[in-house]
Amino acid sequence: MTILAIHQYLTTYLVFGAMLFALGVYGLVTRRTLIGMLIAAELMLAGVSINFMAFNRFLAPDPSVGQIFTLFIMAVAAAEAAIGLSIAIGVYRHYKTVDTEDLVNLKG
């Protein structure tokens, strides 16, 4: 592949990853429920993973570096989902809502 073709393919992946990340940031800011915020955070982590894999594929001399970073991101995402869902269930059991604007008693 020529440098121009590599740049074009890399740019495509980076734009897609950046769009996923931006969509996750937008969802995190605008969503009012805890579940919506968790989904938005997962979108952000997926965008970062795509960018790591794109840099790994086109620029890294060692092909396993981006894959290892992506595996760490997947592990963090799984832990975040498990802890976040358990917090959401606990909040729902106590307050009978997962709307973040109704949870003013959690401020402390």
N, C-alpha and C positions, 0 to 999 in steps of 0.2 A: 504494500500500500504506500501511496505517496503521502507526504506530510499534509497536503491539502485535504486528501480523503480522510486521514486520521482526524484532522481538525474538524472537518464537517461532521463525522460520526460522533466524536466526543462532544461537540457542541449540542448535538441533538439530545444525547443522554443527559447532559448537564442542564439543559433547558427543561427537560421533562422532570428531572429531580428537583429543580428549583421551583417548578410549578406545583409539584406535590407538597414541597415544604411550605410554600406560600399559602396554598389551600389549607394546610394544617394550621398555620399561624392564624389565618382568617377564622377558621372554625374554632380555634381555642379562644380567640378574643370574643367572638359573637355568640357562641353557644352558652346557654344558661343552665344546662343540666350536666351533671357529672359524667354521665355516659357519653354525651356528645363531646365533652372535653377529652375524654380518654381516646375516643376514635380520632379526634383531631391530632392528638399527640402521636398516635400510631402512624398517621399520615406523614407527620413531620419526620419520624424515624425512618419510614420507608423512603422518603425523598433523600435523606442523608445516605442511606444504604445504597441507593441507585448511584449517587454521585461517587461514593467510595468504589463501587464496582466499575464504574466507567473509568475513573482514574487508574484503577488497577489494570483494566484491560488495555488501555491505550498508552499509559505513560510509565508505569512502574516496572523497574527492572526485575523485581522478584514477583512472580505471579500470585503468591499466596498472601501478600500483605493486605490487600483490599478485602480478600475473602475472610481473613481473620478478624479484621475490623468489623465486617458485616456480621459475622457470627457473634461478636461481642454486642453489637447493636441489637441483634435478635434476642439475645439473652436479657439485655436490659429491658427491651420491650415486653418480653414475657413476664419478667418480674414486676414491671410497672403495671401491666394489665392485671395481674393477680392481686397486687396490693391495692391498686385503685378500685377494683371491683369489690374487694372486701370492705374497703372504707365506704364505698357507695352503699353497699348492703347494710352496713352498720348505721350509717346516717339515715337510710330509709326506715329502718326498724325503729329508730329513736324519734325521728321528726316526721315520718310518713310523707316525705317528699325528697326528691333529689335535685330540686331547683335551687341553684346556688344563691339566688337573691333572697330566698326565704330562710336561709341558714344564717341569720345575723347573730344567733346565740353562740356560734362557733368562734366569733372574734374574741381574742383574749389577749 
